[in-house]
Amino acid sequence: MSDEPDEILTRDHGRVRVVTINRPHRSNALTPHTVEKLRRAITTAGADPEVRAVVITGAGERAFCSGADIKFFAEQDRAGGPHTVASTLGERSIFEVMLETYKPIVAALNGSAVAGGLEIALASDIRIAAEHAKFGVPEAKRGMGAHFASIMLPRMMPPGMAFELLFRGEYISADEAARWGLANRVLPASEVFTAALDLATAIAANAPITLRRMKETALKSSGLPLAAALRLNEGVSPYLSEDRVEGFRAFAEGRAPEWKGR
């Protein structure tokens, strides 16, 4: 287990919770302990009524996240320790936690997002990438599985391109990732965090019940027949909320709304 005390950092900018993977000396690679702290940070942000959007980023400029800390796991293998798989432990993976945190998550990809790092980016709702960032799933070259990426990539880009990424294990540039819809925009590295924070701040100014409804409906309707998707009625209805009344009144009065989240 890692004993690094500050490997996941959190701070608030208004209504936005910024979560930073802080292991730049290891390209922000993940140990089980790091993942657990990240899962706790995302869960806490999701439960905090003062938080309305999340930005997730990495420390340094080299990498957003390089996936599993291979050196850590190689040492564990040499010591004869078991290699555990999240899906067999009876608990939610970090990717499920991010998807099921019904507050918008913006990934500020300060550097490369590969392997599990790309999967964290895929579990985010919006991705802002640095020009020098690389995207890829090299698991086929490491004997690993890329379970989440195997599910998400064919849903997010043309299946042929998704399978090429998965099967070859090679990287693509940020510009190519944007071309295939994996990045919303590509910016100079110095502008990525500010752009992500500005976007999250603008999102957080909107009605929180509506934001939750949109994300939850989009995720839960995926794969459903249209008729079934149209009948979904997940969570608190914004149509019947106090915030809907406030939104209409604020618009009529020419002022900013004061959301209550109910």
N, C-alpha and C positions, 0 to 999 in steps of 0.2 A: 504493500500500500504506500502511495506517495505521502510524504510528510510536508509537502509544500503548503504553507498556510494560506497563501493568497493566489491559488491557481485559478480561482474564479472570482472576479471582482464585480461588484454591482454598485451603481450609483444612479440617482434620479436627476433628470432634467425636466422639471415641471411634472407633467403626467406621463413621461416616458421613462421606463426603466432600461438602463443600459447594462448589459451583461457581457463581460469580457473574459475570454479564455486567455489566461495569463501564464503561458509557459513558452515564451518566445525562444528560449534556449533549446527547446525541443520542437520547434515549429508548431507550437500549440497542440502537440500530440496528446492523445487521451489515454489515461490509465482508468481502471475501474473507479478509483476514488475521484478522479476529475469528473467523470461522467455522472457520478452520484451527486457531486456538488453542483454540477450544471443542471441536473434534473431538479434538484431542490430549488435552485435559483429561479428556474422557469415556473415551477409550481407555485412558489411564493409570489412571483409577479402576477400570475394568473389569479391568485386568491386575494390580492391587495386591491381594495376598491378605489384607491387613489391612483392606481396605474391603469392607463388606458391603451398603451401600446408598448412594445418592447423592441429594442435594438440589440442584436447579438453581433459581436465582433471579436477579433483576435488582437493580441498585443503584438507590437512590432510591425514590420513591413513585409517580411518574407512570406508569411503564411497566415491565412485565416485559421485553418486547422488542417493538419496533415493526416488526420485519422488516428487509428490506434498507435500507441507508442510501441513500435515493434521491438525496440531494445528492451523495454520493460517486460514484454510478454516472452521474448526469447530467454531472458534471465529466469523468468518464472518456469518456462519449459525445462530449462537445464536443471532447475531445482526440483523438478518432479511435481510441480503444482498443477492442479487441474485448470484447463482453459474453459471457463464458463461462457455460456451463450445466453444473452439477455432473454431471448424468447423461450428458454427452457427454465427460467428461474421463477416464473409465476408473477412477474412484475412488469410494469410498462417500460418499454424502451424510451430513451430520450426522444426519439423521433415521434413516438405516440404521444408523449407528454407535450411536445411542441404542437402537434396537430390538434390535440384536444384542449389546448389552452386557447380559449376562444377570445383572445385578444390579438390584434394584428402583430405579427413579428416581422421585422425588417432585418435582413442580414446585410451588414456592412462588411463586404469581403475585402479586407485590407490587403490580402495576398491570396495565395493559392488555396483552393478548396478541393481536396482530393480524398478519396476513400471515405471514411466516416465523416470527414470534414465536408465533403460534397453532400453527404446524406443530411448533415445538419442544415446545410444551405437549402437542400430540397425540401426539408421540413418547415422552412421559413416560408412566409407568404410572398415576400418581395425580396429581390436580391440586387444590391448595388455593388458593382465589382470594380476593383482597381485595374488599370490597363495592363499591368504586368501579371495579373493573376492567371493561373492555369486551373483547369477543371479536369477531373478524371477519376476513374475507379480502377485502380491497378490491382484489385483483388485477384484477378485471374493469374497475375504474375506472382502472387504471394501464397496461393492456395487457400485464400479466404473466400467469403461468400457474397458480400455486397447485397444482403437480403433486401434492405429497404430500397436501395437504388434499383435493384432488379424489378421492384414493383412500381416505383415512382417514375423512373426515366421513360418507359414506354407510354406512360400517361401524359408526360409533359412535353414530349418531342416526338417526331416521326419514329415509329418502332425500328425501322432499319438503322437509323442513326443511333438510337438507344442501344441496340444490340451491338453495333460496332464499338461504341464506347465500352460496353460491358465485356465483350469477348476479347478485344485487342488489349485492353488495359493501358492504352496510350492516353496522353493528355491533349486537350484542345485549349486554344487561347480564349481570353475573355471575350474578344470580338466574335469568335465563332460561337461561343456559348450564348451570347446575346442574339446571334442570328437564328439559333434554334430555340430561343425562348427561355433559356436557363438563367439569363441575367436580364433584368429590366433595363439597366443602363450601364455603360462602362465609362469611367471617369479617371482622370489623373489620381494617383494614390493620395495626394494631399487633400483631395476634395471628397473622398468617399465617405468618411464618417460624418462630415458636416451635412452632406446631401442626404444620407440615411436618417440622421437626427432631424433634419428639417422636414423630411417626408413623414417620419413617425409623429412629429409634433403636429403637423397639419392633420394627420389621421386622428390623433388623440383629441383634437378640437371638435370632432363630430360626435354624434349621439352614441354612447357606449352600448346601449341595448341594440341599436341598429347594426353596429359593427359586429357584435357577437352573433346576431341573427344571420348576417351575411356569411360570416366564416363558417358557422355551424351548418347552415343550410347547404353551402357549396360543398363541404366535405361529406356530409351525410347523404347528399343526393347523388354523389358520384357513383356511376354504375347502375343506378335505378332506372327503370322505365320512366318515360316522361310523365305518364299519368300518376305514378307513385311519387315521383319527385315533387310534382305540383301539390300534392296533398300533405307534404311535410309541414309540421307546425312545431318547430323545435324551440324550446326555451320560452322566455318572456316575449310576448307579441309586441313589437314596436307600435303597431297600429292602435293598440289599446293602452299604451303607456302614458304616464305623465309627461315624459319627454316629448312625445308626439304633440301634445297640447302646447308645451312650451316652445317647441320648434316652430309651430304655426304662428303662435303669438309673437315670438321674437321676429319672425320674418315680416309679419304685418306691421310691427312697431319699428322696424328698421334698426334692430340692435342684435348683438351677439346673444345666442341662447345660453342659459345657465342649466346645464344638464344635471339631473339628479340620479340617473341610472335606474329609474323605476317608472 
